[in-house]
Amino acid sequence: MMEVHQFNVKSLEQPCFEFLKDRLCPKNCIGLWQFTNACYSPILFQLKNEAFHFICENFEEVLLCEEFLQLAEQELADILSQDDLTVTQESTVYQSVLRWINHMPEERQGAISTLLPKVRLGLMDKSYITDNVLNNDVVKTNPESHLFVSDTLKVMSQPSLLCSESGINNTLFCRRLPNAVLLMFRVYSKTIEAFDYRTNSWIIVHTHPSLENPMTHLFLYSTVFLGRCLYIVGGGLSWKNPSNRVWRFNLVTHTWQEMSPMQESRRCVSVTVLKGCIYAMGGIRNLTSHRTAERYQPNINQWTFIASMNEERRNASCTTLNNKIYICGGQSNRVLNTAEYYNPDTNQWTLITPMGTPRYKLGVIAYMGHIFAVGGSNGSRDLRSAEGYDPVTNTWYDVPEMVHRHWNFDIAVMNKKIFVVSCRRQKRIVECYDYTTNTWSVVFSGLNHSEYDCLKCCVISGLPNMAEYCSPHKPIIPRTQV
């Protein structure tokens, strides 16, 4: 990448960026981030942001790697101060500081006064702070840090001090932002809502009365998140009037823009993102299901056909894994149990082992290196069942059933769990699957304001204004602590 930048070989910049981005891992992300700090170009700036976001999102794995110990003091401070640093417990952040200092104790002990204020002590148990922070040798030998911890403990005992001249920053008591948020888009009610998995709560983050009139009657459309934008693809204005139109909502500027239309009109279309492009597959027009598929390149605002699928599919579902697109189930002249994947390098579709159960209107998602096919209908009833696909062995296996049968639902992965969101009969349900327990559980159940509103979800992350899409970011005090 350095040579490409140095010699200004523009044609190789994007392929190099994609190559390095795809190979980001806990062992190399810090090195890539530091490398991109050393020089500037738009593509390197983009890689810098990707690497930094990866560090924050995978912090618990990154801190165990050798590169973590080579961080400069200010680099570590910058990482720990991020609102969207992803940690299960705040004590992990404190332990990472000790690990970094203990690697070179004589040179780094003084850094505790810089790094400890980046730890959100107010999110930790008072007893843990007393036993493991206040009495730590590194903290005790640094008067500034010892006083800082003592003052924090006073505020935890007397929350009213936080609003006084205690000198304690409110941030110490604020939850970190989630690394991702589930966004639900509803055309009929003209709202965008966000589900915050930390609090298992929904908030309305945007209403869009300025939508074009034709768009407000759209249904059976699909949504994807790409480049800080929510895309709405296809759908129909009636059962006999499918659309090829595409809209884009910028989640930072809150502005709408109509983009180039697809080559074909499609409702009940399957849509996903791979390597910075949007792919639209199948769907239906004039009672005929499509085999065709096409790709949208946002940099040139253009759709082009790719190879057609082996099966005609509508109401199928798709996802990406290992730089391939997997599409499963759906309908043609029957309910399908077939599945196939697309390789963009060869422009070919390949059938894989069929699912155990025919499904349409299902949810398909990549999770823990496998493909999960969840719910849907077999043509006579809605399904609670789910199954997983192992791409190494080309086999499907049973996954525990969901708690509910879902209709009008969507699926996503956040916080290393699968989330299913559905709206039916004025009731909204969110349940999730956790591979560590191999179980489904309901995490939200409440009223839905519209019985017939179309529901589509996608996961957003990496926005500079993520706080707008989360539960209120305010101190969570007082706390009842022992």
Summary of the structure (lengths in Angstrom):
residues: 482
radius of gyration: 24.5
end to end distance: 53.1
largest distance: 76.6
contacts: 1576
relative contact order: 0.09
helix: 28%
strand: 32%
